[in-house]
């Protein structure tokens, strides 16, 4: 509702209220006047009736003897009654014996209109009727008093209306203030003070109606890992961060642009007019630059990054309502390519989003219908080639698409939240399979399972694993949990707390993809871990640049008493270098590919100490 609409509505309300007051007062006045008229008329008639009865009582003898003179004298006594306009005494046959006409009356008793009424009383003697006294009473006094009442009521009503007008104006003002407040609350975010999603939708609707007049660009921005920040700082700290972000973003956009908080940690900037993609990119880069400086929250400096997506109208779509969806798709594309960046919409992203949505639905069904499976990749002693353990790797054989790469469906599971139930399914299936192998006499093997980012925040995870080990009769040492170095670096305190709880139960712990998270030796000393897994990117560069880094990692890990596993070993040269450098265990296609559980049993059970040719 516009301000003009609100003013018009307010004036209409004031007029309607005034008219309603007038109508109510008028109806009340009419009702009161009728009641007053009925009461005054009844009072007058009762008085006249009493006078008629007195005259009738005194006139009985005159009527009985037909004494007209006495009868006239009886009527003359009515001159003291100002309301009696005329009177007559008549006998039983209706013959008039005497009449009376008040001074000033025009004529005697004629037709009685609205200004008079007639009252009669019987004349009796010894119970026998002799005649009657008939009085014609003027209603002038009733009308005079009624007119006085109406005048007084009208004056009172006018005074009431005059007093009510300021009240109505104050009420209208309060209504306008309340409407303005409600409108502000409906279209502004209470945390940041910026426009909210309701305002965003209304603005897009108006912009759509005016789309022929200008070009638009929509930027949607999402803070990276805000949930982790919110969990760490608490909701008050999270709200303060959002307020500061809103203030910075508002200062970065152009005067003609609009900033919205869509909800959670998501903001949007509607740019208009925008002539080119380059112009939109300038604004987008300026917006993203607001995250370069740290945010001060509760006495701490916090560095935050954000990912943004931009969609242009009409370049990206001829339909204005596609703008938000396109910008959202571009934003998630920025997140998938490393975060802390801006991505512009590409039509291919729409197809990718639809495909990801289909895969998400199919993945949920796959979990429910037990279509997922675990394959296992061997880990062997570098020198002897003896099997030391296997790593459980998740596989999905789609009923129509065939095998879907974990690199495709795992990010979808993480974004949708399916990674939590899937992670629990992996742990349960790995424990079940390990128990089955042990039942078949294949003992001494250890299973390594990767933990997702969300699982590292699950306070119930240690108890869940305890229950699994008890259910399948397994010792804690036969299960190894792998956590990526990047997760440990992002939430060190939370991760260390979780690792300590798991390690206290006797579980083995390993850091996966080591070398990509910039851990220091001092940091490693704090971690309750048993092993490091060297990331395959370093192994891939052997022989070559990877040798120096790998040697340094081995020296540091062995200095801390940690076992070292090298991932991605594919060549004899890599195997030879790692053996010479003192790497404890290796894993990769050089040893074995990930295979179903039955193949693991067939390959390794016959000779658990079979050496790998070297």
C-alpha positions in Angstrom: 0.0 0.0 0.0 1.4 3.4 -1.0 1.4 6.5 1.2 -1.3 8.0 -1.0 -3.5 4.9 -0.6 -3.0 5.1 3.2 -4.0 8.8 3.3 -7.0 8.2 1.1 -8.0 5.3 3.3 -7.5 7.4 6.4 -9.7 10.3 5.1 -12.3 7.8 4.0 -12.2 6.3 7.5 -12.6 9.7 9.1 -15.6 10.5 6.9 -17.2 7.1 7.5 -16.7 7.5 11.2 -18.2 11.0 11.2 -21.2 9.8 9.1 -21.7 6.8 11.3 -21.7 9.1 14.4 -24.3 11.4 12.8 -26.5 8.4 11.9 -26.2 6.9 15.4 -27.0 10.2 17.0 -29.9 10.8 14.7 -31.4 7.4 15.4 -30.9 7.9 19.1 -32.6 11.3 18.9 -35.6 9.9 17.0 -36.0 7.0 19.5 -35.6 9.3 22.5 -38.1 11.8 20.9 -40.7 9.1 20.4 -40.2 7.9 23.9 -40.5 11.5 25.2 -43.7 12.0 23.1 -45.3 8.9 24.4 -44.5 9.8 28.0 -45.7 13.4 27.7 -48.9 12.4 25.9 -49.7 9.7 28.4 -49.1 12.2 31.3 -51.4 14.8 29.6 -54.1 12.2 29.0 -54.0 11.0 32.6 -54.4 14.5 33.9 -57.3 15.2 31.5 -58.9 12.0 32.5 -58.8 12.9 36.2 -60.4 16.3 35.4 -63.1 14.6 33.3 -63.9 12.2 36.1 -64.2 15.1 38.6 -66.6 17.0 36.3 -68.6 13.9 35.7 -69.0 13.2 39.4 -70.2 16.8 40.1 -72.5 16.9 37.1 -74.6 13.8 37.9 -77.5 15.8 39.5 -77.5 18.4 36.7 -77.8 15.7 34.1 -80.4 13.8 36.1 -82.6 16.8 36.3 -81.5 18.2 32.9 -80.3 21.4 34.5 -78.4 23.0 31.7 -77.3 26.1 33.8 -75.7 23.9 36.5 -74.1 21.7 33.8 -72.6 24.8 32.2 -71.3 26.0 35.5 -69.6 22.6 36.0 -67.8 23.0 32.7 -66.8 26.6 33.4 -64.6 25.2 36.2 -62.3 23.8 33.4 -61.1 27.3 32.6 -58.3 26.7 35.1 -57.0 23.8 33.0 -54.9 25.4 30.2 -54.8 22.2 28.2 -58.5 21.8 27.9 -59.6 23.5 24.6 -63.3 22.5 24.7 -65.7 20.3 26.6 -69.3 19.1 26.6 -71.8 17.3 28.8 -74.2 15.0 27.1 -77.0 12.8 28.3 -77.4 9.1 27.7 -79.0 9.7 24.3 -76.1 11.9 23.2 -78.0 15.2 23.6 -75.6 18.0 24.5 -76.7 19.7 27.7 -73.8 22.1 28.1 -70.6 23.1 26.2 -67.3 24.9 27.1 -64.9 26.7 24.8 -61.6 27.9 26.2 -60.7 31.5 25.7 -58.7 31.9 22.5 -60.1 28.7 21.0 -61.3 29.1 17.5 -64.4 27.1 17.7 -65.9 24.4 19.8 -65.5 20.7 19.5 -65.0 19.7 15.9 -62.7 17.3 14.2 -59.6 16.6 16.4 -56.5 16.5 14.3 -52.9 15.8 15.3 -52.8 18.7 17.7 -55.4 17.4 20.1 -56.9 14.3 21.7 -60.3 13.6 23.4 -60.8 12.2 26.8 -64.2 11.1 28.3 -65.6 10.0 31.6 -69.0 8.5 32.3 -71.7 10.3 34.4 -73.5 7.8 36.7 -76.1 7.8 39.4 -76.5 4.9 41.7 -74.5 2.8 39.2 -76.8 3.7 36.3 -75.3 5.6 33.3 -76.7 9.1 32.8 -74.4 10.5 30.2 -70.7 11.5 29.7 -68.2 14.3 30.0 -66.0 14.7 26.9 -62.9 16.9 27.0 -60.9 18.0 24.0 -57.3 18.4 25.1 -54.7 20.4 23.2 -51.3 18.7 22.6 -49.6 22.0 22.2 -47.8 21.6 25.5 -46.5 18.2 24.5 -45.2 19.5 21.2 -43.6 22.5 23.0 -41.8 20.3 25.5 -40.9 17.9 22.7 -39.4 20.7 20.7 -37.4 21.9 23.7 -36.1 18.4 24.2 -35.2 18.1 20.5 -33.3 21.4 20.6 -31.4 20.4 23.7 -30.6 17.0 22.2 -29.4 18.7 19.0 -27.2 21.0 20.9 -25.8 18.1 22.9 -25.2 16.1 19.7 -23.4 19.0 18.0 -21.2 19.4 21.1 -20.5 15.7 21.0 -19.6 15.7 17.4 -17.4 18.8 17.9 -15.6 17.0 20.7 -15.4 13.8 18.7 -13.6 15.3 15.6 -10.3 15.8 17.4 -10.6 12.3 18.8 -11.3 11.0 15.3 -8.3 12.9 14.0 -6.1 11.5 16.8 -7.4 8.0 16.1 -6.6 8.5 12.4 -3.1 9.6 13.2 -2.6 6.6 15.5 -3.9 4.4 12.7 -1.5 5.9 10.3 1.4 5.4 12.7 0.3 1.8 13.4 0.0 1.2 9.7 3.4 2.7 9.1 4.9 0.5 11.8 3.2 -2.6 10.5 4.3 -1.8 7.0 7.9 -1.3 8.2 7.8 -4.6 10.1 6.3 -6.4 7.1 9.0 -5.2 4.8 12.1 -4.8 6.9 14.3 -7.4 8.6 14.3 -6.9 12.4 18.0 -8.1 12.8 19.7 -6.0 10.1 17.1 -3.2 9.5 17.4 -3.9 5.8 14.5 -4.7 3.5 13.3 -8.3 3.8 12.0 -11.1 1.5 8.5 -9.6 1.4 9.9 -6.3 0.2 12.1 -8.3 -2.2 9.1 -10.1 -3.8 7.1 -6.9 -4.0 10.1 -5.1 -5.6 10.5 -7.8 -8.2 6.8 -7.7 -8.9 7.0 -3.9 -9.6 10.2 -4.3 -11.6 8.5 -7.0 -13.7 5.7 -4.6 -14.5 8.2 -1.9 -15.6 10.6 -4.3 -17.3 10.3 -2.7 -20.7 11.8 0.5 -19.3 15.1 -0.7 -17.9 17.6 -3.5 -17.5 18.2 -5.2 -14.2 20.8 -7.4 -12.5 20.2 -9.4 -9.3 23.0 -10.4 -7.0 22.4 -13.1 -4.4 25.0 -13.6 -1.7 25.5 -16.3 0.9 28.1 -16.3 3.6 30.3 -19.4 3.6 29.9 -21.8 6.5 27.6 -19.4 8.4 26.1 -22.2 10.4 29.4 -23.1 11.8 30.0 -19.5 12.7 26.6 -19.2 14.3 27.1 -22.4 16.3 30.4 -21.1 17.6 29.3 -17.5 18.4 25.8 -18.3 19.5 22.7 -16.6 18.1 23.5 -13.3 19.6 26.9 -13.3 18.0 25.4 -14.5 14.7 22.9 -11.7 14.7 25.6 -9.1 15.4 27.6 -10.5 12.5 24.5 -10.2 10.2 24.0 -6.6 11.3 27.6 -5.7 10.5 27.4 -7.4 7.2 24.1 -5.6 6.3 25.8 -2.2 7.2 28.8 -2.9 5.1 26.8 -4.1 2.1 24.5 -1.1 2.3 27.5 1.2 2.0 28.9 -0.7 -1.0 26.0 -0.5 -3.4 24.9 2.4 -5.5 22.3 4.9 -4.5 19.8 3.5 -7.0 20.3 -0.1 -5.9 18.4 -2.0 -3.2 19.7 -4.3 -0.5 17.6 -7.1 0.9 18.1 -9.8 3.6 16.3 -12.8 2.3 16.7 -14.9 5.4 19.4 -16.7 7.3 22.8 -15.6 5.9 21.4 -14.8 2.4 21.4 -11.3 1.0 20.3 -9.9 -2.3 21.1 -6.7 -4.2 18.8 -5.6 -7.0 20.8 -3.4 -9.4 18.9 -1.1 -11.8 19.5 0.2 -14.3 22.4 -2.0 -15.4 23.6 -1.6 -19.0 26.2 -4.4 -19.1 27.5 -7.4 -17.3 30.8 -5.5 -16.6 28.8 -2.8 -14.7 27.1 -5.5 -12.6 30.5 -7.1 -12.0 31.9 -3.8 -10.6 29.1 -3.7 -8.0 29.5 -7.4 -7.2 33.2 -7.1 -6.7 32.7 -4.1 -4.4 30.1 -6.1 -2.4 32.4 -9.0 -2.1 35.3 -6.8 -1.0 33.3 -5.9 2.1 34.4 -9.2 3.5 38.1 -8.6 3.2 38.4 -6.8 6.6 37.6 -8.8 9.8 34.4 -8.4 11.7 34.7 -7.6 15.4 32.3 -9.8 17.4 32.3 -9.9 21.2 35.9 -8.7 21.3 37.1 -11.1 18.6 38.2 -10.6 15.1 36.4 -12.9 12.7 37.2 -13.4 9.0 34.2 -14.3 6.9 33.9 -15.1 3.2 30.9 -15.1 0.9 29.9 -16.5 -2.4 27.7 -14.5 -4.8 25.8 -15.2 -8.0 24.6 -12.6 -10.5 21.8 -12.9 -13.1 21.0 -10.3 -15.8 17.7 -9.3 -17.2 16.8 -9.7 -20.1 20.2 -11.2 -21.1 19.7 -14.4 -19.1 16.0 -14.8 -19.5 13.0 -13.1 -21.1 11.0 -13.9 -18.1 11.6 -11.6 -15.1 10.5 -14.2 -12.5 13.5 -16.4 -13.5 15.9 -13.7 -12.2 16.0 -15.0 -8.6 16.4 -18.6 -9.6 19.2 -17.8 -12.0 21.1 -15.8 -9.4 20.7 -18.6 -6.9 22.0 -21.1 -9.4 25.0 -18.9 -10.1 25.7 -18.4 -6.3 25.9 -22.2 -5.8 28.1 -22.5 -8.8 30.5 -20.0 -7.0 30.4 -22.2 -3.9 31.2 -25.3 -5.8 34.2 -23.6 -7.4 35.9 -22.7 -4.1 33.7 -20.1 -2.5 34.6 -16.5 -1.8 33.9 -15.5 -5.4 31.3 -14.2 -7.8 29.8 -16.3 -10.6 27.5 -15.1 -13.4 24.6 -17.2 -14.5 25.0 -19.4 -17.5 22.1 -21.2 -19.1 23.8 -24.5 -18.6 23.5 -24.0 -14.8 19.7 -24.3 -15.0 20.1 -27.8 -16.5 22.7 -28.7 -13.9 20.4 -27.5 -11.1 17.6 -29.6 -12.5 19.9 -32.6 -12.7 21.2 -32.1 -9.1 17.6 -31.9 -7.9 16.8 -35.2 -9.6 19.9 -36.8 -8.2 19.0 -35.5 -4.7 15.6 -37.1 -5.0 17.1 -40.3 -6.4 19.7 -40.4 -3.6 17.1 -40.1 -0.9 15.3 -43.0 -2.5 18.5 -45.0 -2.9 19.1 -44.6 0.9 15.6 -45.7 1.7 15.7 -48.7 -0.7 19.2 -49.9 0.1 20.7 -49.1 -3.3 23.9 -47.8 -1.8 26.9 -50.1 -1.4 30.4 -50.1 0.1 33.5 -51.1 -1.8 36.8 -51.6 0.0 40.3 -50.6 -1.0 43.3 -52.4 0.6 46.0 -50.7 2.7 49.2 -52.7 2.9 52.5 -52.6 4.7 54.9 -50.8 2.4 57.8 -53.3 2.9 56.1 -56.7 3.3 52.9 -56.1 1.3 50.9 -57.6 4.2 47.3 -56.4 4.4 46.8 -54.0 7.3 43.3 -52.7 6.7 40.8 -51.6 4.2 39.1 -48.2 3.5 35.3 -48.3 3.1 34.3 -46.2 0.0 30.7 -45.4 -0.8 29.3 -46.4 -4.2 26.0 -45.7 -5.9 24.8 -47.7 -8.8 21.8 -45.7 -10.2 19.1 -47.9 -11.7 19.0 -45.8 -14.9 22.2 -43.8 -14.9 24.5 -46.6 -13.8 27.4 -45.9 -11.4 27.4 -42.3 -10.1 30.7 -40.8 -9.0 31.1 -39.9 -5.3 32.5 -36.6 -6.5 29.0 -35.9 -7.9 26.6 -37.3 -5.3 28.6 -36.6 -2.0 28.4 -32.8 -2.5 24.7 -33.2 -3.2 24.3 -35.2 0.0 26.2 -32.6 2.0 24.1 -29.7 0.6 20.8 -31.5 1.2 21.6 -32.8 4.7 21.4 -36.4 3.5 25.0 -36.9 4.4 24.1 -37.4 8.1 21.8 -40.5 7.6 24.1 -41.7 4.8 27.1 -41.4 7.1 25.4 -43.4 9.8 24.4 -46.0 7.2 28.1 -46.3 6.1 29.3 -46.8 9.7 26.6 -49.5 10.3 27.3 -51.3 7.0 31.1 -51.2 7.6 30.7 -52.7 11.1 28.2 -55.3 9.8 30.7 -56.3 7.0 33.6 -56.5 9.4 31.6 -58.7 11.7 30.7 -60.9 8.7 34.4 -61.2 7.7 35.4 -62.2 11.2 32.7 -64.8 11.2 34.2 -66.2 8.1 37.6 -66.4 9.7 39.0 -63.3 8.1 40.3 -61.6 11.3 43.0 -59.1 11.9 41.7 -56.6 9.4 40.8 -53.0 10.3 38.2 -50.9 8.4 38.7 -47.2 7.9 35.6 -45.0 7.5 35.5 -41.3 6.4 33.6 -38.9 8.6 31.7 -36.0 6.9 31.9 -32.4 8.0 28.4 -32.7 9.6 29.2 -35.9 11.4 32.1 -34.1 13.2 29.5 -31.8 14.7 27.2 -34.7 15.8 27.3 -34.9 19.6 25.6 -38.3 19.5 28.2 -39.8 17.2 30.4 -41.4 20.0 27.3 -43.1 21.5 26.1 -44.2 18.1 29.4 -45.9 17.4 29.4 -47.5 20.9 26.0 -49.0 20.1 27.2 -50.3 16.7 30.3 -52.0 18.2 28.2 -53.6 20.9 25.6 -54.8 18.4 28.2 -56.5 16.1 30.5 -57.6 18.9 33.5 -55.6 17.6 36.5 -54.2 19.4 37.0 -50.4 19.1 40.5 -50.8 17.7 39.2 -52.6 14.5 37.5 -49.4 13.4 39.5 -46.4 12.2 37.8 -43.0 11.6 39.3 -40.6 9.0 38.7 -36.8 9.3 40.0 -34.5 6.6 42.6 -31.9 7.6 40.5 -29.0 6.3 37.6 -29.9 8.7 40.1 -29.9 11.6 41.5 -26.6 10.6 38.1 -24.9 10.3 36.7 -26.0 13.7 39.8 -26.9 15.7 38.3 -26.8 19.2 35.1 -28.7 18.3 37.1 -31.3 16.3 39.6 -31.9 19.1 36.8 -32.4 21.6 35.1 -34.9 19.4 38.4 -36.7 18.6 39.2 -36.9 22.3 35.8 -38.6 23.0 36.3 -41.1 20.2 39.9 -41.8 21.1 38.9 -42.4 24.7 36.7 -45.3 23.5 39.7 -47.0 21.9 38.9 -46.1 18.3 41.8 -45.4 15.9 41.8 -41.9 14.4 43.5 -40.6 11.2 43.8 -37.3 9.4 42.9 -37.7 5.7 44.2 -35.7 2.8 47.1 -34.4 5.0 49.1 -31.6 3.5 46.2 -29.6 2.0 45.1 -27.8 5.2 48.3 -26.1 6.3 48.6 -27.8 9.7 51.6 -27.0 11.8 53.6 -29.4 13.9 52.4 -27.6 17.1 48.8 -28.1 16.0 49.4 -31.8 15.2 50.7 -32.3 18.7 47.3 -31.2 20.1 45.4 -33.8 18.1 44.6 -37.2 19.7 45.3 -39.1 16.4 47.1 -42.3 15.4 47.9 -41.8 11.7 48.3 -39.4 8.8 47.3 -40.0 5.3 49.4 -38.1 2.8 47.2 -36.6 0.1 47.5 -38.2 -3.3 48.3 -34.8 -4.9 51.8 -35.1 -3.4 52.2 -38.8 -4.2 51.2 -38.0 -7.8 54.3 -35.7 -8.1 56.6 -38.6 -7.2 59.2 -38.8 -8.7 59.6 -35.0 -8.8 58.4 -32.1 -6.6 56.4 -34.3 -4.4 59.4 -36.1 -3.0 60.6 -33.2 -0.8 57.1 -32.5 0.7 56.5 -36.2 1.3 59.8 -36.6 3.0 59.1 -33.7 5.3 55.7 -35.0 6.2 57.1 -38.4 7.0 59.8 -36.9 9.2 57.3 -34.7 11.1 54.8 -37.5 11.6 57.3 -40.1 12.7 58.7 -37.5 15.1 55.3 -37.4 16.7 55.0 -41.1 16.7 52.3 -41.3 14.1 51.8 -44.0 11.4 51.8 -42.6 7.8 49.7 -43.9 5.0 50.3 -42.7 1.4 47.2 -42.5 -0.8 47.0 -42.8 -4.6 50.0 -45.0 -5.1 49.8 -46.0 -8.8 53.3 -46.7 -10.0 56.3 -48.8 -9.1 58.5 -45.7 -8.9 56.1 -44.2 -6.3 56.1 -47.5 -4.4 59.9 -47.7 -4.4 60.3 -44.1 -3.2 57.8 -44.5 -0.3 59.4 -47.7 0.8 62.9 -46.1 0.8 61.6 -43.0 2.6 60.1 -45.1 5.4 56.4 -44.7 4.7 54.5 -47.2 6.8 51.6 -48.1 4.6 50.4 -47.5 1.1 47.1 -47.5 -0.7 46.2 -47.1 -4.3 45.7 -48.8 -7.7 49.2 -50.1 -7.5 48.0 -52.3 -4.7 44.3 -52.8 -5.4 41.3 -51.0 -6.7 38.2 -50.6 -4.5 36.2 -53.8 -4.8 33.0 -55.4 -3.3 33.3 -57.2 0.0 33.3 -60.7 -1.5 36.2 -59.8 -3.7 38.2 -58.6 -0.7 37.6 -61.9 1.0 38.6 -63.8 -2.2 41.7 -61.7 -2.7 43.2 -61.5 0.7 41.8 -64.3 2.9 43.8 -67.1 1.3 47.1 -65.4 2.3 46.6 -62.4 4.5 50.4 -61.8 4.3 50.7 -62.0 0.5 53.3 -59.6 -0.6 52.9 -57.1 -3.4 55.5 -57.6 -6.1 58.1 -55.0 -5.9 
